Amino acid sequence: MRKIAIVGTAGIPSKYGGFETLTEYLTKFLGEKLDITVYCSTKNYKEKKAQHNKAHLKYINLDANGIQSIPYDILSLFHASCNQDHILILGVSGCIILPLFRLFYPKKKLIINIDGLEHRREKWNKGIQKFLKLSERFAVKYGNHIIADNKAIQDYIASEYNTRSELIAYGGDHSKAIDLSDKTRAQYGIPAHYAFKVCRIEPENNIHLILEAFKGSYLPIVLIGNWQKSDYGLKLKEQYSKYSSILLLDPIYDQQVLDEIRSNCSIYVHGHSAGGTNPSLVEAMNLGLPIMAYDVSYNRETTYSKAAYFKSAEELQELITKSNKNDLQNIASEMKRIAQEQYTWAKISDQYYKLISSN
């Protein structure tokens, strides 16, 4: 049985995050086909299980997020190399070490998912952006196989580095539709019909644009996010909380409650402008929600250009006003169809298995 380690995530059992969910389902579907070891952060788990989904769990006493993510990924990589010939690296922050790593381990097989072009995210300062760009360059240069989760990223790798990459997206069929309970509706003040968005409150997610579009809308929006984490979020909450058509909620950590609110919305608004195939978008597609997405190549590739798209508050406002019930039902149907064909964990896991088994 082929042995492989997975590094670069906070660990499993999955608590949050796209890479953590990916790891959860890779181990679930491939735990009997591969001998898998997953590296986990002690900061995220009070109970340190030895196994999960038949995968072995190893713990590193560093935080998997923030500045500690770099030494966390590096330590995980070197530790894994003592026992595994194949290593799946999720993200590029630790790849800064790969020139040195290759001196010690020239024959280790590295499969690297470079994520969503982190160096382009507005939230990082210029220094961090340069660091992430260099890490990405080392990942592509020293990795045996590079995974792009979106056709637009695959095209970027080809043009930027003249390198072929494997296109493997994410699954979304773990998301389930749940009826909105009277308790949840009353507790959070959820209206009868509403648009919905949940995300980190960051400029690259175009929260300001979305709120501006909905401030006079006949259809209210429920927007859940970490408003207290930045000046950007605090200013937006202060500015837009006064509008009756806008309901701004703080993070909800009860997954069932979150699923209730999400799966019963009239429109799902996706404002992300950076990254590749966004897990929350794939989940919304699986739920068969009518999607209005910010018009960038990543979102068009993920939705096969079958959603509705906007680039400004005015365009989003026009979509909300002019879209009728049939339009929305057609979009929802297309999203569900695409998700069932392209974004199931069985398919994604099989793609990873074939890649791991090919060398």
N, C-alpha and C positions, 0 to 999 in steps of 0.2 A: 504493500500500500504506500503510495507516494506521500511524503511528509512535506507539509508547508506551514509556514508561520504567517500570521497576519499582524502587521504593525501599523501604527498611525491612528488608532482610534482610542476613545476612552475605555472601551472594552464592552463585554457582554456579561450578563443579560443587558440588552439594549435599553437605555433610559431616554435617550434623545439623540438627535443628529442623524444625518443621512448616512455617513460611513458606519455608524454604530448599527443602524437598521440593516444596512447591506451585510455587515458581518454576521448579524443575528441570523439572517436568512441563508447566507452561504453555508454557515455551519449546520443550520437546520436541514438543508437539502443535500449537503455534501458530506455530512458527518460520518456516514457509513462508507463513503467512497474514498475519502482522503483522511490521512492522519493529520489533523489540524491543531495548531497551537495558536491561541490568541493572546496578545499582550494587552494588559489592562492597567489602568491607573489605580493605585491604592486610595487616591483621594475620592474616588467615585463609589467605592464599595466597602461598606462596613463589614459585610459578610464576604469573605474571600473564598468563593467556591473553587474547588479543584477542577471541576468539569462543568460544561454546559453544552447542550446539543451534541454530546460526544466529543466536543473539542476540549483540549487541555488549556487551562488558564494559567498564565504567568503574570506576576504583578511587579510593576516598577513604581518605586516610591517617589513619584513626581507627578505634577499636574499635566494632564493631556492637553490642556488649553492654555492660551496666553504664552508668555515668553518661555515657560518651562516646557512647552510642547517640543521645542527643538532638542534639548538634551534627552527628553523622554523618548522621542522617536529614535534618536541615535543609540541610546542604551538598549532599547528594544531590538534594534537592528543587529547590533553586535552580539547580543545574547542569543538571538535566534540563530545566528550564523554558526553557533557552536553545535547545533543539532539538526538543523534543517538545510536542505539543499535548495529549496524553493522558498522565496519570501515574497509575499504580496504587501506592497507598501501603499498605503492610502493617504494621499496628500504629499506635498513636496517639501515641507519645512525641514525635515530631517535629511533631505537629499543633499544638503550642502556638504555633507561628510563623504559623499560617494567617491570622489577622487582618491581619498585616503583609504576608504573601505576596499576599493578594488586592488590596492597594493597587497592587502592581507587576504582577500577572498576573490581572486580573479575568476573563479569558476562558479560562484554562486549564481543561481538564476533569480533575477530580480524582475518582478512584474509590478509596474508602477501605474497607479491611477492618479493622474496629475490634478484631478478635481477641476475647478472652474476658473482657471487663470487668476489665481489669487492676487497676483501683482497688479491687476487692473482695478482692484476694489478701492473705492474712494475713501473708505474708513482708515486705510493705512497711510502713514506718512511716506515721504519720498525714500527715506532710508530703508524702511521695511519693504516697500515695493521693489527696490533694487535687489534686496536680499532674496526675496521670493522669486524674482525673475532669474537670478543666478541659480537658485536651487532648482527651478524648473529646467534650466538649461542642463544642469548636471544630471537631473533625472532622465531626460531624453537621451543624453550622451552615454550614460553608464547603465541604463536599464536594458534588460534583454527584450522585454515587451512593454510597450506603453499603451495604456488604456485611456481612450477618450470617451466620456459619457454622453457626448452630443456630436452630431455631424459637423456643427460649426467649429467645435474644438478640434475635431479630427482634421478639418481643412486648415485650421490655424497651425497645427503641428506640421502638416505637410509643407505649408508655405514658409513658416518661420524657421524650421529645422531640416527641411527636406527629408523627413522621416515618416515612415508608415506607422500607423497606430491601429489598435483594435477598437472597434466601436461597440461598447457595451454600456447600456444605460442603467436604469434602476427599476426595481419592481414597485408596484403601488397597490397590489391586490391584498395587502394586509389591512388596508383601510376599509372599514365597514360602515354602512349606513345604519344609523340609530334614530329612532323616533325622538323628536324633541319633547321632553317631559314637561308637564305643567310646572313642576318644581324648578327646573332649570330656567324656563321662560320667565317665571316670576322672580327668581333670585337675581337674574342678570338684566331683566327688563327687555327681553328679546321681543321685537315686534312681530306681527303676523307674517309679513313679507319683508325680506331684507337681502342686501348684498353682503358679502362676507370676505374678510381677509385676515390672516394671522401670519405674523412674521416678526423679525427683528426690526426695530424702528431705526432704519438707517437711510441716508439719502439715496443710495443706489437701489433701494426698493421703492422709490418714488412715492413715499407716503404723502408728501406735501401736494403732489399732483392729484392723487386720488381724493384726498380730503377736499381740495378745492373744487373738484368735479361734483362731489356729493353734497356740498353745503346748501344747495337749493333744490336738491333732487326730490322727486315725488317718492322715490324708493330709498329708504334709509340704508345706511351701511353700518355693520357691526365690525369694528376693527380691534383685534386683540394684539397687544405687543408690549414690549418693555419700555414704556414711556419714560421711566425715571432714570434710564441708563445714560442719557446724553442731553446736552443742551438742545439739540435738534428735536428730540422727543418731548422734552418739557415745554418748549416753545409751541410746538404743534398742538399739544394737549390743551395748553392755555388758550390758544387762538381758536380752536375748532370745537371745544366742548360745549360752547354756547348754542350750537346749531341743533335743532330738534331732529334733523335728518341724519345726525352723526352720533353713534354710540361708541365711545372709546373705553375699552376694558383693559385692565392690567392682565398680565399673564395668568392663564388658567392651567394648572398642573394636573388636574383630574382629566385623564385622557378620554374617559367616557363622556364627560360633559363637553369637552372640546369637540369630540366627534358628533355629538348631538347638534351643536350649533352649526358646525361646518356642513354636515350632510343634509341639512334642511334649508339651506339658503336658496334664494331665487337666482342669484348670480354669484359666481366666484371671481373675484378680481385678483389678478396676479401682476404685481408691479415690478418684479425683479428685473433689473437690467444687466446684471453681471452674473457670471457663473455659467454652468453648462445646463445639463438636464436637472432641473430643480425637483427634489423629492416631493415637496408639497404640491407642486403642479401635477406631477404624475399621480399622486394620491387623489387629487380632485378630479382628474380625468377618470380614474377607476370608479369613482363614486357617481359618474355620469352627470357632473354639474356643468351648467352653461358657463363657459369661461371667457372672460375678457382679459387679454394679456397685453402687457407692454410690448410694443412692436420692436423686438430685436431678434437677431438671427437664432439665438438659442431657443427662445420661446416658440418661434415659428417652426423650427426643426422638431422640437418635442411634440408639438400639436399638429404636425404635418400641414400647417397653414389652414387648418379647419376651424380654428377658434375665431373670435372677434378680437381686433387689435386696435390699440390707441398709442399715440405718441405725445399727447398733450391733454390737459384738463378739459379743453373744449371738445376734443375728439371723444374722450371717455363720456363726457356729458351727453354728447350727441348719440353715442351708442346706447346709453341708458334710456334716453328719451324715445328713440326710434325703434328699438328692438321690440318686436311683438312676441307673443307666446309661441308662435310657430317657429320663429327665428331661433329662440332660445332652446326649444325642444330639439331642433335640428342640430344645433351645436352640441347639446348634451349627448345626443345619440352618437354623433361622430366621435366625441371624446371617449365615450365608453367603448366603442368599437375599437378604436386605436389602442386604448389601454389594454384591452383583453388580448389583442394581437401582439403588442410590442412590450408591454411593461408588467409582465408577471414574474414572480420570483422563480418559478420553475424554469422559465426561459433564460432569465439572467444567470441563474446558478449553472445551468447547462453550458452557457457560453464561457463562463469562468472555468468550468471543469475541462472543457475541450482545450482551452488555452493552456492550463496548467499541465494537462496530460500530453501536450504536443511536444514537450521538450524535457 
